[in-house]
């Protein structure tokens, strides 16, 4: 969703009169979030494909049939010059309908290992915009490395870093990360015993109360420097205020943080095909991030943090390495691909 919003923002800047329509699930966060950016939204039915619990797919043929029909009607009414797919099962019916009606298609893949939807739909696309050069190995399509599009609020880089991290931002994603929250709770008293450190912590909605309880048990001077929050509409500003980010390794988060230029400690989510473990490779290889396996984070987070906070030379190298990795203008590259696809129609 967020890469799609980023491309829409870039297209609107280039062509203020462009008509843009989002399609997504009515019951997801897409409708609410897209509306907050002042953009049009159309709901289509969607259902995931369960590969391990096959019995759960019994409604899939009905839902997919209805989704294909509604997608065809949507394309017939809107008459787009091009369609952009940013992955996920919700994109499958609309991209399939666009392919059947010969509407030019561009796909955007954020992960190093393309998701199942992108791998299946790539044959219908004129181009697949990827975040990593390695992604082309898994796709039967023309690929262009653009980076992952980020929203305009993430475009402004940060340059004024201290000698050592003073403000740490913990990101567990919009739903939070239980293991990461546990690891932070374990070391909070030790961290905040340093009077010059402050912590911002995205806990997710399910665990905000638990982390507020952890905060209440801290001494007053330490509690004042710990700020847990479930969700933030000003996340770009919070990232820009941070000297170091501790995070999962979702593609959008990596792209947003690297566009601003903040070094990271990454704890990849071990499930969902393990794609987050692959996503961290370029950042770790460049020296812009340190990686802790999910199952080791509670035992190792304190030591890794110490090695960054107390080593000015290492921290400076991480800052410099991250400067070369961010692609804040990836959305404009994807807009260019959309224009090319539309012209070749």
C-alpha positions in Angstrom: 0.0 0.0 0.0 2.6 2.6 1.0 4.8 2.1 -2.2 1.6 2.5 -4.2 0.8 5.7 -2.4 4.3 6.9 -3.0 3.9 6.3 -6.8 0.6 8.1 -6.8 2.2 11.1 -5.0 5.0 11.2 -7.6 2.5 10.9 -10.5 0.3 13.7 -9.1 3.3 16.0 -8.8 4.3 15.3 -12.4 0.8 15.5 -13.8 -1.6 17.3 -11.4 -4.6 16.4 -13.6 -3.9 12.7 -13.6 -6.8 10.5 -12.5 -5.7 7.9 -9.9 -7.8 5.1 -8.4 -6.7 2.6 -5.7 -8.2 -0.8 -5.5 -7.9 -2.9 -2.4 -9.8 -4.7 0.4 -12.7 -3.0 2.0 -12.0 -4.7 5.3 -8.3 -3.8 5.4 -6.5 -0.6 6.4 -6.2 0.4 2.7 -9.4 2.3 2.4 -8.8 4.4 5.6 -5.2 5.1 4.8 -5.7 6.0 1.1 -8.5 8.3 2.1 -6.2 10.1 4.6 -4.1 11.1 1.6 -7.1 12.4 -0.3 -7.1 9.7 -3.0 -9.9 7.7 -4.5 -10.5 4.1 -3.4 -12.4 1.2 -4.9 -13.0 -2.0 -2.9 -12.7 -5.4 -4.5 -13.1 -8.8 -2.8 -10.0 -10.8 -2.1 -9.0 -14.0 -0.4 -5.5 -15.4 0.3 -4.3 -18.8 -0.9 -3.4 -21.1 2.0 -0.7 -23.5 0.9 -0.5 -25.5 4.1 -4.1 -25.5 5.3 -5.7 -26.4 2.0 -9.2 -26.9 3.6 -9.3 -23.1 4.2 -9.4 -22.4 0.4 -13.0 -23.7 0.0 -14.3 -20.2 -0.7 -11.5 -19.2 -3.0 -13.1 -20.0 -6.4 -16.3 -18.0 -5.5 -14.3 -15.0 -4.1 -11.9 -15.0 -7.1 -14.7 -15.2 -9.6 -16.5 -12.3 -8.0 -13.2 -10.3 -7.8 -12.4 -10.9 -11.4 -15.8 -9.7 -12.5 -15.7 -6.6 -10.3 -12.1 -5.9 -11.5 -13.3 -6.1 -15.1 -16.2 -3.7 -14.4 -13.8 -1.3 -12.6 -11.4 -1.3 -15.5 -14.3 -0.8 -18.0 -15.6 2.2 -16.1 -12.2 3.8 -15.2 -10.4 3.1 -18.5 -6.9 3.4 -17.2 -3.9 4.0 -19.4 -1.8 1.7 -17.2 -2.2 -0.4 -14.0 0.4 -0.7 -11.2 0.5 -3.8 -9.0 2.5 -3.7 -5.8 2.1 -7.3 -4.7 -0.1 -9.3 -2.3 -3.1 -11.5 -3.1 -5.4 -8.5 -3.4 -3.6 -7.5 -6.6 -4.2 -10.9 -8.4 -7.7 -10.4 -9.7 -7.2 -6.8 -10.9 -3.9 -7.5 -12.6 -5.3 -10.6 -14.2 -8.3 -8.7 -15.5 -6.0 -6.0 -16.8 -3.9 -8.6 -18.6 -7.0 -10.2 -20.2 -8.2 -6.8 -21.4 -4.7 -5.7 -22.6 -4.3 -2.8 -20.2 -0.5 -2.1 -19.8 0.8 -3.5 -16.5 3.8 -2.5 -14.4 4.5 -4.5 -11.2 6.6 -3.2 -8.3 8.3 -5.7 -6.0 9.8 -4.6 -2.7 11.4 -7.9 -1.5 14.6 -9.5 -2.7 12.6 -12.7 -3.1 9.5 -11.7 -5.1 6.2 -12.7 -3.5 4.0 -15.4 -5.0 1.7 -12.9 -6.6 4.5 -11.1 -8.4 6.0 -14.3 -9.6 2.7 -15.5 -11.0 1.7 -12.1 -12.5 5.1 -11.1 -13.9 4.4 -12.7 -17.3 1.5 -10.3 -17.8 3.6 -7.2 -17.0 5.5 -4.9 -19.4 8.0 -4.3 -16.6 8.7 -5.3 -13.0 10.3 -2.6 -10.9 12.4 -4.2 -8.2 14.3 -3.0 -5.1 17.2 -5.5 -5.6 19.1 -6.6 -8.7 19.0 -10.2 -7.4 15.2 -10.3 -7.8 15.4 -10.7 -11.6 16.6 -14.3 -11.2 13.2 -15.3 -9.9 11.0 -13.5 -12.5 10.2 -14.2 -16.1 9.8 -10.6 -17.1 11.8 -7.5 -18.0 13.0 -6.0 -14.7 14.3 -2.5 -13.8 16.0 -1.8 -10.4 14.3 1.3 -9.1 14.3 0.8 -5.3 11.1 0.7 -3.3 9.0 3.9 -3.7 8.7 5.9 -0.5 6.2 8.6 0.3 7.3 12.2 0.0 7.6 12.8 3.7 10.5 10.3 3.7 12.5 12.1 1.0 14.4 14.5 3.2 17.7 13.0 4.3 19.2 13.6 7.8 22.8 14.8 7.9 23.3 16.0 11.5 24.2 12.8 13.3 25.9 12.9 16.8 29.1 11.1 17.6 27.1 8.4 19.3 23.4 7.4 19.2 21.3 9.4 21.6 17.8 8.7 20.4 16.7 5.1 19.5 13.6 4.3 17.5 12.2 0.8 17.8 9.8 -0.3 14.9 7.8 -3.5 15.1 5.6 -2.6 12.1 1.9 -1.5 12.2 1.0 -4.7 14.1 4.0 -4.7 16.4 6.6 -7.5 17.0 6.1 -9.5 20.1 9.6 -10.9 20.3 11.1 -7.5 19.7 8.9 -5.9 22.4 10.0 -8.6 24.9 13.7 -7.9 24.1 13.3 -4.2 24.5 11.4 -4.6 27.8 14.3 -6.9 29.1 16.9 -4.2 28.6 14.9 -0.9 29.1 16.2 -0.4 32.7 19.8 -0.9 31.5 19.3 1.3 28.5 17.7 4.2 30.3 20.3 4.0 33.1 22.3 6.1 30.5 20.9 9.6 31.2 21.6 10.8 27.6 19.5 8.1 25.9 15.9 8.4 24.9 13.7 5.6 23.4 10.7 5.8 21.0 9.0 2.5 20.6 6.3 1.4 18.1 4.7 -1.4 20.1 1.7 -2.2 17.8 -1.9 -1.9 19.1 -1.9 -5.3 20.8 1.0 -4.6 23.2 0.8 -0.9 23.9 -0.8 -1.5 27.3 1.8 -4.1 28.3 4.6 -1.7 27.4 2.9 1.2 29.2 2.9 -1.1 32.3 6.7 -1.6 31.8 7.1 2.2 31.6 5.1 2.7 34.8 7.6 0.4 36.7 10.6 2.5 35.6 12.0 5.3 37.8 10.5 8.7 36.9 13.7 10.0 35.3 13.9 7.0 33.1 10.2 6.8 32.3 10.3 10.4 31.0 12.7 9.2 28.3 10.7 6.2 27.1 7.8 6.8 24.7 5.8 3.8 23.6 3.2 4.3 20.9 0.9 2.0 19.0 0.8 3.8 15.7 2.0 7.2 14.5 0.9 9.4 11.6 4.2 11.3 11.9 6.5 8.3 11.5 8.8 10.1 9.1 9.4 12.8 11.6 10.1 10.2 14.3 12.6 8.4 12.1 14.3 11.7 11.2 14.6 12.4 15.0 16.3 9.0 15.6 20.0 8.3 15.6 19.6 4.6 15.4 16.6 2.4 14.4 15.9 -1.1 15.7 13.4 -2.8 13.4 12.0 -5.8 11.6 13.1 -6.0 8.0 10.0 -5.3 6.0 10.7 -3.9 2.6 8.8 -0.6 3.1 10.4 0.1 6.4 13.9 -0.6 5.1 13.3 1.7 2.2 11.9 4.5 4.3 14.6 4.4 6.9 17.4 4.2 4.3 15.9 7.0 2.3 16.2 9.2 5.4 19.6 7.7 6.1 19.4 6.2 9.6 21.7 3.2 10.6 19.8 0.1 11.7 19.8 -3.0 13.9 17.6 -5.5 12.1 15.7 -8.4 13.5 14.2 -10.2 10.4 10.7 -11.8 10.8 11.5 -15.5 10.4 8.2 -16.6 8.8 6.3 -15.5 5.6 8.7 -17.4 3.5 11.7 -15.9 5.2 11.9 -13.0 2.7 13.0 -10.6 5.4 16.1 -12.6 6.0 17.0 -11.9 2.3 16.0 -8.3 2.5 18.7 -7.5 5.0 21.6 -8.8 3.0 22.6 -5.6 1.1 22.4 -3.5 4.3 24.4 -5.9 6.3 27.0 -6.4 3.5 27.5 -2.6 3.1 27.9 -2.1 6.9 24.8 0.1 7.3 23.0 -2.4 9.5 23.7 -5.1 12.1 21.5 -8.2 12.0 20.2 -10.4 14.9 18.2 -13.6 14.2 14.7 -13.4 15.7 15.3 -16.4 18.0 18.5 -14.7 19.4 17.3 -11.2 19.9 16.4 -11.4 23.6 19.9 -12.7 24.4 21.9 -10.5 22.0 20.2 -7.2 21.7 22.0 -5.6 24.7 25.4 -6.7 23.4 24.8 -5.5 19.9 23.5 -2.1 21.1 26.5 -1.7 23.3 28.8 -2.4 20.3 27.1 0.4 18.4 26.5 3.0 21.1 30.0 2.8 22.6 32.0 2.6 19.4 32.0 6.0 17.7 34.0 4.7 14.7 31.6 1.8 14.0 28.6 4.1 14.3 30.1 6.6 11.9 30.8 3.9 9.4 27.2 2.7 9.6 26.0 6.3 9.0 28.3 6.7 6.0 27.3 3.3 4.6 23.6 4.1 4.8 24.1 7.2 2.8 24.9 5.1 -0.3 21.9 2.8 0.0 18.8 5.0 0.2 16.7 5.6 -2.9 14.4 8.4 -2.0 13.3 9.0 -5.6 12.3 5.5 -6.6 8.7 6.5 -7.0 9.6 8.8 -9.9 11.4 6.0 -11.6 8.3 3.8 -11.4 6.2 6.7 -12.8 8.6 6.8 -15.7 8.0 3.0 -16.3 4.2 3.6 -16.2 4.5 6.3 -18.8 6.6 4.1 -21.0 4.1 1.2 -20.7 1.1 3.5 -21.5 2.9 4.9 -24.6 3.5 1.4 -26.0 -0.1 0.4 -25.6 
